[in-house]
Amino acid sequence: PVLTSPGESFASAEAAGAVKAAGLNSLVAETLEEYERLAKDAGSDPAVLGALKSRLASNRWTWPLLDAGQYIRHLECAYETMCATSRRGEAPQSFDVKPLF
C-alpha cells in the first residue's frame, strides 16, 4: 500500500488515482495534516497496516487496475482504433476508448 495525496503534479495525481483504483481510498490524504496522521497510524499500529495489506491482497484479482488482461484488452482496442483510422487513409485523430472502470 502507498500513502499519497492528489497534489498538483502529474505523478501525485497518478499515484492517487492508482491507489483509488485499487480500492484503497483511505490512503489518499487531502491535506498535509491528514497525510501525517495516516502515516503515523499505519506506521505505529501493525493492525492498521495489516488491514491495508489484506484489503489490497483481496482486491488484486477484482479491481480493474490490477487486472492485466483487462488492461491489455483496453490497450489493444486503442491500437485497433488507430489502425482502422490509418487504413481508411485518415489523419491521426483523438478518440475515446471505453473506460476500464
N, C-alpha and C positions, 0 to 999 in steps of 0.2 A: 504494500500500500504506500501511496505517496501523498503527503500533505501538500496542498497547493493553494494558490489564490489566483483568481482570474487576472488580476493586474492589467497592465496596459500593453505589454509586449506580446508578440505572436506566440512565443514559447510558453508564457504563463497561461495564455488563453487556451492553447492546445493542451497543456497539462490538465487544466481544469476540465476541459471537455472530455479528455480521456478518462479521468477519474469518475466523472459523472456517468459516462457511457459504461463504465464497469460496475455501476450500481453503488458507488461509494460517495454519494453526495455529501455525506457528513465530513469528508476530508477536504472539502473546498471551503476555505475561510474567506469571508467577505471583507474582513478588516484585519489589521495587524494584530490587534488585541485578541481577536478570535483565533488567529493563526498561532499565536503564542500559547493560548490556553489549550488548544487542541494538541500542540506539540508536547506540552507538559503532561497532559492527561495520558497520551499514548506512550510517552517515554517513561513515565513513573508508575504506570499501572499495567502490568503484564496482561491482565484480563481484558483491558481495553484493546491493546494491540492484538491479542489473540482473537478477539471477536472480529476485528477488522480483517485479519488474515483469513479467518474462517469464512467470512462473507465473500471475500474475493475468490477463495478456492471454490465455493459453491456456485458462484456466478460465472466462473471461467468457461463453462460449457453452454451457458444460456444467454449471455449478454452479447449483442451483435459485434461490438468492438473486438471481442476476443475470439470471434468465430472466423478463422482464417478462410474457410471455404466460402462463406458468405462474402467476405471482403474480396476474394478473388473473382467471384461471380459478378460483383458490382464493378470491379475494375475492368473485367472483360466486356461488360456491357458498354462501358465508356469507349473502349477500344473499337468495338463493333460499330458504334455510332460514328466514330471518327473515320473508320474505313469506308462505311457506306457513304458518308459525305464526300470523301475523296473519289470514290468510284463513280459518283454522279457528276464529277468534274466541278464540284462546288468549292469555293474557297473555305478555308478553316473558319469555323464559327463557334460561338458559345452555345452550350446546350446543358440541359439538366439530366442527371441520371436519378432514377428513383432512389430516395434516401435509404440508407441501411436500417435506420431505426427512427 
